[in-house]
Amino acid sequence: MVIDEPITKISLSTVTPVYAGHEYLQLLVGRLAELRKKWADSGYPVDLTNAVFVNDDSRDDSLELLYRLQQKHSWITIVNLSRNFGQHQATVAGLLHTASDWVVTLDEDLQHNPDFIETLLETTIARGMDICYANPEKPVHQSWLRDRGSRVWKATVALLTGNWHVREFNSFRLMRGNLARAAASVCSHGTYFDIALCWFSDRITVLKLPLKDERFIEGKTSGYTLRKLFSHARRLIISSETKVLRIGAVIGLLAIAASTILGSKILLDKLLVPESILVQGWTSLILTVLFFSGLITVLLGVILEYLSVILLHTQGKPTFFEVDRRGDQLLRHYYGEESAAFSTPEED
């Protein structure tokens, strides 16, 4: 019989896609180093084992800076992509280079403060969750069009797909390592990573934090062009199970039922009280169109549902997945039940 060794330390990694981060990377690594030292000196039962930086064919000298920082900090891992694949794909590549119990994804521009990692971890374990998204307390870009557009689009997709977690998606996220790597491993070119993450666990929570995109606020520049934003939105829809298709099939069934009931009534009127029918032909024509339109809608809904199932299968949606949460007890014991986070109810 194999006896599991007691867990004495929880490992955590960070993943950061890099595209134009020369101005921020040294400061980001410095804050990670401070956090790593703070945890080690205080006896915190979490070890920041490595920080993965994915060079997504950066447009400045970020890669050279990363190599210099790696010489100073052995816990830095550099993944150098052959060309620019985009933030999502770079994040997926970085996740597959981790081996820790927990993983945090961070943007390169310090929009996501590493000091919040401990708060994310404490809150996630206190609520018994597997994934925690950091959401901004206030508009992150301070641009009405961009912030409002993002919220409206996410709310629309959530309504169409029935996945209400879409509204919470953010690139600052804490995930169990095995869940993150499993989701990353099934991501194809058109898969939206956060949708794949929902396939493996629905224990998802949100923590409101003071987040700001200083690079966009100060310079009105972003790594996302309008074309990339549209591609981002398209991938979100394609990866989702569009439940609105079922609504169309239900409407078709209702049209068939309505045409059948009304047709039966008109037939009875024709046989029993023919004088009540003043105009000949129009009603039967409309009911015929209604019946066959409903039938076509139902059949189209069935076909699209099959295509949706096939698409999800090809994208790697799992039948089941296992997760081991025993390591959470180590942090629960460290903080104690009187900790504020452990008495905070889960947010909706």
C-alpha positions as CSV (number, residue, x, y, z in Angstrom):
1,M,0.0,0.0,0.0
2,V,1.3,3.4,-1.0
3,I,1.1,6.1,1.7
4,D,1.0,9.7,0.5
5,E,3.7,11.9,2.1
6,P,2.3,14.9,4.0
7,I,2.2,18.1,2.0
8,T,4.6,20.7,3.6
9,K,4.7,23.3,0.9
10,I,2.4,24.6,-1.9
11,S,4.1,25.5,-5.1
12,L,2.9,28.4,-7.3
13,S,4.0,29.7,-10.7
14,T,3.3,32.8,-12.7
15,V,2.8,33.1,-16.5
16,T,3.3,36.4,-18.3
17,P,3.0,36.8,-22.1
18,V,5.5,39.4,-23.4
19,Y,5.0,41.6,-26.4
20,A,6.1,45.1,-25.6
21,G,7.2,45.0,-22.0
22,H,10.7,46.4,-21.9
23,E,9.5,49.3,-19.8
24,Y,7.9,47.2,-17.2
25,L,9.6,43.8,-17.0
26,Q,12.4,44.7,-14.6
27,L,10.0,46.2,-12.2
28,L,7.6,43.2,-12.5
29,V,10.5,40.8,-11.8
30,G,11.6,42.9,-8.9
31,R,8.1,42.7,-7.3
32,L,8.0,39.0,-7.9
33,A,11.4,38.6,-6.3
34,E,10.2,40.7,-3.3
35,L,7.1,38.5,-3.0
36,R,9.2,35.3,-3.2
37,K,11.5,36.5,-0.5
38,K,8.7,37.7,1.7
39,W,7.0,34.3,1.6
40,A,10.3,32.5,2.3
41,D,11.2,34.8,5.3
42,S,7.7,34.7,6.8
43,G,7.3,30.9,6.7
44,Y,4.3,31.2,4.3
45,P,3.4,27.7,3.2
46,V,3.6,28.7,-0.5
47,D,6.7,28.8,-2.6
48,L,6.9,30.9,-5.8
49,T,8.8,28.2,-7.7
50,N,9.1,29.9,-11.1
51,A,8.0,32.8,-13.2
52,V,7.4,31.9,-16.9
53,F,7.7,34.7,-19.4
54,V,6.5,33.9,-22.9
55,N,8.2,36.0,-25.6
56,D,5.4,36.4,-28.2
57,D,7.8,37.8,-30.9
58,S,8.1,41.0,-28.9
59,R,8.5,44.2,-30.9
60,D,11.1,45.7,-28.6
61,D,14.2,44.3,-26.8
62,S,12.1,42.5,-24.1
63,L,13.8,39.2,-24.9
64,E,17.3,40.5,-24.3
65,L,16.2,42.0,-21.0
66,L,14.6,38.8,-20.0
67,Y,17.8,36.9,-20.6
68,R,19.7,39.3,-18.4
69,L,17.1,39.0,-15.7
70,Q,17.3,35.2,-15.9
71,Q,21.0,35.3,-15.2
72,K,20.2,37.1,-12.0
73,H,17.1,35.0,-11.0
74,S,17.4,31.3,-11.7
75,W,13.6,30.8,-11.1
76,I,12.8,32.7,-14.3
77,T,11.8,30.5,-17.3
78,I,11.8,32.0,-20.8
79,V,9.6,30.5,-23.6
80,N,10.5,32.1,-27.0
81,L,7.7,31.6,-29.6
82,S,8.7,31.5,-33.3
83,R,6.3,34.3,-34.2
84,N,3.6,36.5,-32.8
85,F,0.7,34.1,-31.9
86,G,-1.3,36.4,-29.6
87,Q,-1.8,36.8,-25.9
88,H,-4.1,33.8,-25.5
89,Q,-1.8,31.4,-27.3
90,A,1.2,32.7,-25.5
91,T,-0.6,32.2,-22.2
92,V,-1.4,28.6,-23.2
93,A,2.3,28.0,-24.1
94,G,3.4,29.3,-20.8
95,L,1.0,27.2,-18.8
96,L,2.3,24.1,-20.4
97,H,5.8,25.0,-19.1
98,T,4.6,25.0,-15.4
99,A,4.5,22.1,-12.9
100,S,3.2,23.8,-9.8
101,D,0.1,23.3,-7.6
102,W,-1.3,26.8,-8.5
103,V,-0.7,29.1,-11.5
104,V,-1.3,32.9,-11.8
105,T,-1.4,34.7,-15.1
106,L,-0.2,38.3,-15.2
107,D,0.0,41.0,-17.8
108,E,3.4,42.4,-18.6
109,D,2.6,46.0,-17.8
110,L,2.0,45.8,-14.1
111,Q,-1.8,46.2,-14.6
112,H,-1.9,43.1,-12.3
113,N,0.0,43.8,-9.1
114,P,1.8,40.6,-7.9
115,D,1.1,41.7,-4.3
116,F,-2.5,40.6,-4.9
117,I,-1.5,37.0,-5.5
118,E,-1.6,36.1,-1.8
119,T,-5.1,37.6,-1.5
120,L,-6.3,35.7,-4.6
121,L,-5.0,32.4,-3.2
122,E,-6.4,33.0,0.3
123,T,-9.8,33.9,-1.0
124,T,-9.9,31.0,-3.5
125,I,-9.1,28.4,-0.9
126,A,-11.4,30.0,1.7
127,R,-14.3,29.7,-0.7
128,G,-13.4,26.1,-1.7
129,M,-12.9,27.2,-5.4
130,D,-10.5,26.1,-8.1
131,I,-10.3,29.3,-10.2
132,C,-10.4,32.9,-9.2
133,Y,-10.7,35.9,-11.6
134,A,-9.6,39.3,-10.4
135,N,-12.1,41.9,-11.6
136,P,-11.6,45.7,-11.5
137,E,-13.4,47.7,-8.9
138,K,-13.6,50.6,-11.4
139,P,-13.3,50.9,-15.2
140,V,-9.8,49.6,-15.9
141,H,-9.1,51.6,-19.1
142,Q,-10.9,54.8,-18.0
143,S,-12.3,54.8,-21.6
144,W,-16.1,54.7,-21.7
145,L,-16.2,53.1,-25.1
146,R,-13.7,50.3,-24.4
147,D,-14.8,49.5,-20.9
148,R,-18.5,49.6,-21.7
149,G,-18.0,47.7,-25.0
150,S,-16.2,44.9,-23.2
151,R,-18.9,44.6,-20.5
152,V,-21.8,44.6,-23.1
153,W,-20.0,42.1,-25.3
154,K,-19.4,39.7,-22.4
155,A,-22.9,40.0,-21.1
156,T,-24.3,39.3,-24.7
157,V,-22.1,36.2,-25.0
158,A,-23.1,35.0,-21.5
159,L,-26.8,35.4,-22.5
160,L,-26.3,33.5,-25.8
161,T,-24.3,30.7,-24.4
162,G,-25.8,30.3,-20.9
163,N,-22.3,30.5,-19.4
164,W,-22.5,33.3,-16.9
165,H,-18.8,33.0,-16.0
166,V,-18.1,34.8,-19.3
167,R,-18.8,38.1,-17.6
168,E,-16.0,37.4,-15.1
169,F,-13.2,36.5,-17.5
170,N,-10.0,38.4,-17.0
171,S,-6.3,37.8,-17.8
172,F,-5.5,38.2,-14.1
173,R,-6.5,34.7,-12.8
174,L,-5.5,32.2,-10.3
175,M,-6.0,28.5,-11.2
176,R,-5.1,25.1,-9.8
177,G,-2.1,24.0,-11.8
178,N,-3.5,20.7,-13.1
179,L,-6.7,22.3,-14.3
180,A,-4.8,25.1,-16.0
181,R,-2.5,22.7,-17.8
182,A,-5.3,20.4,-18.8
183,A,-7.3,23.3,-20.3
184,A,-4.2,24.5,-22.0
185,S,-3.4,21.1,-23.5
186,V,-6.8,20.9,-25.3
187,C,-6.7,24.4,-26.7
188,S,-6.6,24.5,-30.4
189,H,-6.0,27.6,-32.6
190,G,-9.7,28.7,-32.3
191,T,-10.3,27.8,-28.6
192,Y,-10.8,30.5,-26.1
193,F,-8.8,29.4,-23.0
194,D,-11.2,30.6,-20.3
195,I,-14.1,28.6,-22.0
196,A,-11.8,25.5,-22.0
197,L,-11.1,26.2,-18.3
198,C,-14.8,26.1,-17.6
199,W,-15.0,22.6,-19.1
200,F,-12.8,21.3,-16.3
201,S,-14.3,23.0,-13.3
202,D,-17.3,25.2,-12.4
203,R,-15.8,26.2,-9.0
204,I,-15.1,29.7,-10.1
205,T,-15.1,32.8,-8.0
206,V,-14.4,36.5,-8.4
207,L,-12.4,39.0,-6.3
208,K,-12.8,42.7,-6.9
209,L,-9.4,44.5,-6.9
210,P,-8.1,48.0,-7.8
211,L,-6.8,47.3,-11.3
212,K,-5.8,49.9,-13.9
213,D,-4.3,49.8,-17.3
214,E,-1.8,52.6,-16.8
215,R,-0.2,52.0,-20.2
216,F,-3.5,52.6,-22.0
217,I,-4.6,55.5,-19.7
218,E,-1.3,57.4,-20.2
219,G,-0.5,56.6,-23.8
220,K,-3.8,55.5,-25.2
221,T,-2.0,52.5,-26.7
222,S,-2.7,48.8,-26.3
223,G,-1.3,45.5,-27.6
224,Y,-4.7,44.8,-28.9
225,T,-5.7,46.3,-32.2
226,L,-9.3,46.5,-33.3
227,R,-8.7,43.5,-35.6
228,K,-7.3,41.5,-32.7
229,L,-10.2,42.5,-30.5
230,F,-12.7,41.2,-33.1
231,S,-10.7,38.0,-33.4
232,H,-10.8,37.7,-29.6
233,A,-14.6,38.1,-29.6
234,R,-15.0,35.6,-32.5
235,R,-13.0,32.9,-30.7
236,L,-15.1,33.4,-27.6
237,I,-18.3,32.7,-29.5
238,I,-16.9,29.8,-31.5
239,S,-15.5,28.0,-28.4
240,S,-18.8,28.4,-26.5
241,E,-21.8,26.1,-26.6
242,T,-24.4,28.4,-28.1
243,K,-27.6,27.5,-26.2
244,V,-29.5,30.1,-28.2
245,L,-29.7,27.4,-31.0
246,R,-32.0,25.4,-28.8
247,I,-34.3,28.4,-28.4
248,G,-34.6,28.5,-32.2
249,A,-35.6,24.8,-32.3
250,V,-38.2,25.4,-29.5
251,I,-39.7,28.3,-31.6
252,G,-39.9,26.0,-34.6
253,L,-41.8,23.4,-32.5
254,L,-44.2,26.0,-31.3
255,A,-44.8,27.1,-34.9
256,I,-45.6,23.5,-35.8
257,A,-47.9,23.1,-32.9
258,A,-49.7,26.4,-33.6
259,S,-50.2,25.6,-37.3
260,T,-51.5,22.1,-36.4
261,I,-54.0,23.4,-33.9
262,L,-55.2,26.2,-36.0
263,G,-55.4,24.0,-39.1
264,S,-57.5,21.5,-37.2
265,K,-59.9,24.2,-36.1
266,I,-60.3,25.6,-39.6
267,L,-60.9,22.1,-41.0
268,L,-63.7,21.5,-38.4
269,D,-65.2,24.9,-39.2
270,K,-65.1,24.0,-42.9
271,L,-67.0,20.7,-42.2
272,L,-69.4,21.9,-39.5
273,V,-70.0,25.7,-40.2
274,P,-68.8,26.4,-43.7
275,E,-70.6,29.7,-43.9
276,S,-68.2,31.1,-41.2
277,I,-65.3,31.1,-43.6
278,L,-65.7,34.3,-45.7
279,V,-62.3,34.2,-47.6
280,Q,-61.1,30.9,-49.2
281,G,-57.4,29.8,-49.4
282,W,-55.5,32.5,-47.5
283,T,-55.7,30.9,-44.1
284,S,-54.7,27.5,-45.3
285,L,-51.7,29.0,-47.2
286,I,-50.5,30.9,-44.2
287,L,-50.8,27.8,-42.0
288,T,-48.9,25.7,-44.5
289,V,-46.1,28.2,-44.6
290,L,-46.1,28.4,-40.8
291,F,-45.9,24.5,-40.5
292,F,-43.1,24.0,-42.9
293,S,-41.2,27.0,-41.7
294,G,-41.4,25.6,-38.2
295,L,-40.3,22.2,-39.5
296,I,-37.3,23.7,-41.3
297,T,-36.3,25.6,-38.1
298,V,-36.5,22.5,-36.0
299,L,-34.4,20.5,-38.4
300,L,-31.9,23.3,-38.7
301,G,-31.6,23.5,-34.9
302,V,-31.0,19.8,-34.7
303,I,-28.2,20.0,-37.3
304,L,-26.6,23.0,-35.6
305,E,-26.8,21.2,-32.3
306,Y,-25.0,18.2,-33.8
307,L,-22.4,20.5,-35.3
308,S,-21.9,22.1,-31.9
309,V,-21.4,18.8,-30.2
310,I,-18.8,17.8,-32.9
311,L,-17.0,21.1,-32.5
312,L,-16.8,20.7,-28.7
313,H,-15.5,17.1,-29.2
314,T,-12.8,18.3,-31.7
315,Q,-11.8,21.0,-29.3
316,G,-11.2,18.5,-26.5
317,K,-14.1,19.1,-24.1
318,P,-13.6,16.3,-21.5
319,T,-16.1,13.8,-20.2
320,F,-14.7,14.1,-16.7
321,F,-11.6,15.3,-14.8
322,E,-10.1,14.6,-11.4
323,V,-8.8,17.2,-8.9
324,D,-7.0,16.7,-5.6
325,R,-7.8,19.5,-3.1
326,R,-6.1,18.0,0.0
327,G,-3.3,20.6,-0.2
328,D,-5.8,23.3,0.7
329,Q,-5.8,22.2,4.3
330,L,-2.2,23.5,4.6
331,L,-3.3,27.1,4.0
332,R,-6.5,26.7,5.9
333,H,-4.4,25.7,8.9
334,Y,-2.0,28.5,8.4
335,Y,-4.7,31.2,8.3
336,G,-7.0,29.7,10.8
337,E,-10.8,29.8,10.7
338,E,-10.8,33.3,12.2
339,S,-9.2,34.8,9.1
340,A,-11.4,37.4,7.4
341,A,-11.2,35.6,4.0
342,F,-12.3,32.3,5.5
343,S,-15.5,33.9,6.8
344,T,-16.3,35.9,3.6
345,P,-19.3,34.4,1.7
346,E,-18.8,33.6,-1.9
347,E,-19.7,36.4,-4.4
348,D,-22.4,35.7,-6.9
